[in-house]
Amino acid sequence: MFSFLPFDAPSARSGRVADDGGWEQAQLPAAQELFWRERYLSEPYFVAGRGYDQYQPAYALGWHAAQQLDRSILNTPTMASLAFSAQDAQLCVQWNQRVSASFLTWAQARDAARAAWMQALCPKTVPSRKDSDLQPQVLALLLAVYMAGRQTHEAVISYLGAKHNKAMGQTLRRIQLEMQGLLEELKQILPAQALQQHVHSEKKRPTSLEMLQDVWRDALFLQDESVSDIQRSLQAWFNSYLAISLDAVSLKLAHQLKRHMLTLRGHITAIQWLDSGAA
């Protein structure tokens, strides 16, 4: 169906390094390098803990392999995707033979290589977005993230106000400080009007119910927050981030939200580890 050059055929357009070092030493054009370095954290295949250096060889393989094709017949996403599927086995061989710097298997690197392949054949212009251009739906989701964070922060404070496991308390005090930092960053993102509406809605909570809760707590009918409660609250906070499409925000904000999620995931893991040890 398609006519391809062999991967080892010379190509003046490829820019590939002509030595035995492999694809990990191939250089991407400056524009492509910048594009993927800025976007890889926001890509759907990104896995926490993997840096750009691990994905770069996959981008190089996908981009350089695409340069050897006849782009006049592969100028639609459907045709380009079919071409990648047709070459998957050969690309796998190239990856296994030539790439050693990434430490990723082909199954782990395939999506990144495909993304670079598609960008080479059917380039998409990604519009730059400013945080001030956020859509109302995104603002609502960010406010939900902030509210979930506030609830989690309050749950940790409640736990620390009672006598609990010392090691867990020390960990949660550190986590509490980091939570405050995340909440402050979210406050900087959200417009003042949205925050004021949130504060106004909080003030509408019936004070009689709050007073009753205090009485129940003093009478031991209502218990303080438990470690399980905090874990559930942290997980709910983390899940609220997942509702936001990173394609709908600026790259800067997408990276910031990714960092928040990595931080929360670390908190969840730390608490689970301590809790299992205490048990």
C-alpha positions as CSV (number, residue, x, y, z in Angstrom):
1,M,0.0,0.0,0.0
2,F,2.8,2.4,0.9
3,S,6.4,2.6,-0.5
4,F,9.0,3.2,2.2
5,L,12.7,3.6,2.2
6,P,14.6,1.2,4.4
7,F,15.5,2.8,7.7
8,D,19.2,2.7,7.0
9,A,18.9,4.5,3.7
10,P,20.7,7.8,3.6
11,S,18.4,10.8,3.9
12,A,19.5,14.4,3.6
13,R,16.4,15.5,5.5
14,S,16.7,13.2,8.5
15,G,19.6,14.9,10.3
16,R,20.5,11.5,11.9
17,V,23.9,11.0,13.4
18,A,25.9,8.8,11.0
19,D,27.6,6.5,13.5
20,D,27.0,3.4,15.5
21,G,25.7,5.3,18.5
22,G,22.1,4.6,17.7
23,W,18.9,6.7,17.7
24,E,19.6,8.0,21.2
25,Q,22.3,10.2,19.7
26,A,20.1,11.5,16.8
27,Q,19.4,15.2,17.1
28,L,15.9,16.6,16.7
29,P,15.6,20.0,15.0
30,A,15.6,22.8,17.5
31,A,11.9,23.5,17.0
32,Q,10.9,19.8,17.5
33,E,13.2,19.6,20.6
34,L,11.5,22.6,22.1
35,F,8.1,21.4,21.2
36,W,8.4,18.0,22.9
37,R,10.4,19.3,25.9
38,E,7.6,21.7,26.7
39,R,4.8,19.2,26.0
40,Y,5.9,15.8,27.1
41,L,4.6,16.3,30.7
42,S,1.1,17.0,29.3
43,E,1.0,14.0,26.9
44,P,-1.4,11.2,27.7
45,Y,1.3,8.6,27.7
46,F,3.5,10.4,30.2
47,V,4.3,8.4,33.3
48,A,5.3,10.0,36.6
49,G,9.0,9.7,37.3
50,R,10.1,9.5,33.7
51,G,12.1,12.5,32.5
52,Y,12.4,14.0,29.1
53,D,15.7,12.2,28.5
54,Q,13.8,8.9,28.5
55,Y,11.3,10.0,26.0
56,Q,13.7,11.9,23.7
57,P,15.0,8.8,21.9
58,A,11.4,7.8,21.0
59,Y,10.7,11.2,19.7
60,A,13.9,11.1,17.6
61,L,13.1,7.6,16.3
62,G,9.6,8.6,15.3
63,W,10.6,11.9,13.7
64,H,13.6,10.6,11.8
65,A,11.7,7.5,10.5
66,A,8.9,9.7,9.2
67,Q,11.4,11.9,7.3
68,Q,12.1,8.9,5.0
69,L,8.5,8.6,3.8
70,D,6.7,10.1,0.9
71,R,4.7,12.7,2.8
72,S,2.7,13.7,-0.3
73,I,0.5,10.6,0.3
74,L,0.7,10.6,4.1
75,N,-0.7,14.0,4.7
76,T,-3.8,13.0,6.7
77,P,-4.0,11.7,10.2
78,T,-5.6,8.5,9.1
79,M,-3.0,7.7,6.4
80,A,-0.1,8.6,8.8
81,S,-1.5,6.4,11.6
82,L,-1.9,3.5,9.2
83,A,1.7,4.0,8.0
84,F,2.9,3.9,11.6
85,S,1.0,0.7,12.3
86,A,2.5,-0.9,9.1
87,Q,6.0,0.0,10.3
88,D,5.5,-0.9,14.0
89,A,7.5,-4.1,13.8
90,Q,10.5,-2.5,12.0
91,L,10.4,0.4,14.5
92,C,10.5,-2.1,17.3
93,V,13.5,-3.8,15.8
94,Q,15.3,-0.4,15.5
95,W,14.4,0.5,19.1
96,N,15.7,-2.8,20.5
97,Q,18.9,-2.8,18.4
98,R,19.9,0.9,18.7
99,V,18.4,2.5,21.7
100,S,20.0,1.9,25.1
101,A,19.9,5.3,26.8
102,S,16.1,5.4,27.5
103,F,15.6,2.3,29.6
104,L,12.1,2.0,28.1
105,T,10.8,-1.0,26.3
106,W,9.3,-0.5,22.9
107,A,5.8,-1.0,24.4
108,Q,6.5,1.9,26.8
109,A,8.1,4.1,24.1
110,R,5.7,3.4,21.2
111,D,3.2,6.1,22.0
112,A,5.9,8.8,22.2
113,A,7.4,7.6,18.9
114,R,3.9,7.6,17.3
115,A,3.3,11.2,18.5
116,A,6.6,12.4,17.0
117,W,5.8,10.5,13.8
118,M,2.3,12.1,13.5
119,Q,3.7,15.5,14.3
120,A,6.3,15.1,11.5
121,L,3.7,14.0,8.9
122,C,0.7,16.0,10.0
123,P,2.0,18.9,12.1
124,K,-0.5,20.5,14.4
125,T,-0.1,24.1,15.4
126,V,-0.8,24.2,19.2
127,P,-2.3,27.6,20.1
128,S,-0.6,29.3,23.0
129,R,-3.0,29.8,25.9
130,K,-2.8,32.2,28.8
131,D,-4.1,31.4,32.3
132,S,-6.4,34.4,32.0
133,D,-8.1,32.8,29.0
134,L,-9.5,29.9,31.0
135,Q,-12.9,28.8,30.1
136,P,-15.7,28.9,32.7
137,Q,-15.9,25.1,32.8
138,V,-12.1,24.9,33.6
139,L,-12.4,27.6,36.2
140,A,-15.2,25.6,37.9
141,L,-13.1,22.5,37.9
142,L,-10.1,24.4,39.4
143,L,-12.4,25.7,42.1
144,A,-13.5,22.2,42.8
145,V,-9.8,21.2,43.1
146,Y,-9.2,24.1,45.5
147,M,-12.3,23.1,47.6
148,A,-11.2,19.5,47.8
149,G,-7.7,20.7,48.9
150,R,-9.2,22.8,51.6
151,Q,-11.2,19.9,52.9
152,T,-8.2,17.7,52.9
153,H,-6.2,20.3,54.7
154,E,-8.9,20.6,57.4
155,A,-8.9,16.8,57.8
156,V,-5.2,16.8,58.5
157,I,-5.5,19.6,61.0
158,S,-8.3,17.7,62.8
159,Y,-6.1,14.6,62.9
160,L,-3.1,16.6,64.3
161,G,-5.3,18.1,66.9
162,A,-5.8,14.7,68.6
163,K,-3.3,12.3,70.1
164,H,-2.3,9.8,67.4
165,N,0.7,7.9,66.1
166,K,3.9,10.0,66.5
167,A,5.5,9.0,63.2
168,M,2.2,9.6,61.4
169,G,1.8,13.0,63.1
170,Q,5.3,14.1,62.0
171,T,4.6,13.0,58.4
172,L,1.3,14.8,58.3
173,R,2.8,18.0,59.7
174,R,5.2,18.0,56.8
175,I,2.4,17.2,54.4
176,Q,0.3,20.0,55.9
177,L,3.0,22.5,55.0
178,E,3.2,21.3,51.5
179,M,-0.6,21.3,51.2
180,Q,-0.6,25.0,52.2
181,G,1.9,25.7,49.4
182,L,-0.4,23.9,46.8
183,L,-3.4,25.8,48.1
184,E,-1.6,29.1,47.8
185,E,-0.6,28.3,44.2
186,L,-4.2,27.4,43.4
187,K,-5.4,30.7,44.9
188,Q,-3.0,32.5,42.6
189,I,-4.5,30.8,39.6
190,L,-8.2,31.3,40.5
191,P,-9.7,34.8,39.9
192,A,-10.5,36.7,43.0
193,Q,-14.2,36.7,42.2
194,A,-14.4,32.9,42.1
195,L,-12.6,32.7,45.5
196,Q,-15.0,35.3,47.0
197,Q,-18.0,33.3,45.8
198,H,-16.5,30.2,47.5
199,V,-15.9,32.1,50.8
200,H,-19.4,33.4,50.6
201,S,-20.9,29.9,50.1
202,E,-18.8,28.7,53.1
203,K,-20.3,31.4,55.3
204,K,-23.8,30.1,54.5
205,R,-23.1,26.9,56.4
206,P,-25.6,26.7,59.3
207,T,-23.7,27.6,62.5
208,S,-26.2,25.5,64.5
209,L,-25.0,22.3,62.7
210,E,-21.4,23.2,63.4
211,M,-22.2,23.7,67.1
212,L,-24.0,20.3,67.2
213,Q,-21.0,18.7,65.6
214,D,-18.7,20.1,68.3
215,V,-21.1,18.8,71.0
216,W,-21.1,15.3,69.4
217,R,-17.3,15.3,69.1
218,D,-16.9,16.3,72.7
219,A,-19.3,13.5,73.7
220,L,-17.3,11.0,71.5
221,F,-20.3,10.4,69.3
222,L,-18.4,12.0,66.4
223,Q,-14.8,10.9,66.1
224,D,-11.8,12.9,64.9
225,E,-10.4,12.3,61.5
226,S,-8.8,8.9,61.0
227,V,-5.9,8.0,58.7
228,S,-8.4,6.3,56.4
229,D,-10.4,9.5,56.3
230,I,-7.3,11.4,55.3
231,Q,-6.4,8.9,52.6
232,R,-9.8,9.1,51.1
233,S,-9.7,12.9,51.2
234,L,-6.3,12.9,49.6
235,Q,-7.5,10.5,46.9
236,A,-10.6,12.7,46.2
237,W,-8.3,15.7,45.9
238,F,-6.1,13.9,43.5
239,N,-9.1,12.7,41.5
240,S,-10.4,16.3,41.2
241,Y,-7.2,17.1,39.2
242,L,-7.9,14.3,36.8
243,A,-11.2,16.0,35.7
244,I,-9.3,18.9,34.2
245,S,-8.2,18.5,30.5
246,L,-4.6,19.7,30.3
247,D,-5.1,20.5,26.7
248,A,-7.5,23.3,27.8
249,V,-4.9,25.2,29.8
250,S,-1.5,26.7,29.1
251,L,1.6,24.6,29.2
252,K,2.8,26.4,32.2
253,L,-0.4,25.6,34.1
254,A,-0.5,22.0,32.8
255,H,3.0,21.5,34.2
256,Q,2.0,23.1,37.5
257,L,-1.1,20.8,37.8
258,K,1.0,17.8,36.9
259,R,3.5,18.7,39.7
260,H,0.6,19.0,42.2
261,M,-0.6,15.6,41.2
262,L,2.8,14.1,41.6
263,T,3.1,15.7,45.1
264,L,-0.3,14.3,46.2
265,R,0.5,10.9,44.9
266,G,3.7,10.9,47.0
267,H,1.6,11.9,50.0
268,I,-0.8,9.1,49.5
269,T,2.0,6.6,49.1
270,A,3.8,7.8,52.2
271,I,0.6,7.6,54.4
272,Q,-0.2,4.2,53.1
273,W,3.3,3.0,53.8
274,L,3.2,4.4,57.4
275,D,-0.3,3.1,58.0
276,S,0.5,-0.4,56.9
277,G,3.7,-0.4,59.1
278,A,1.7,0.8,62.1
279,A,-0.8,-2.0,61.5
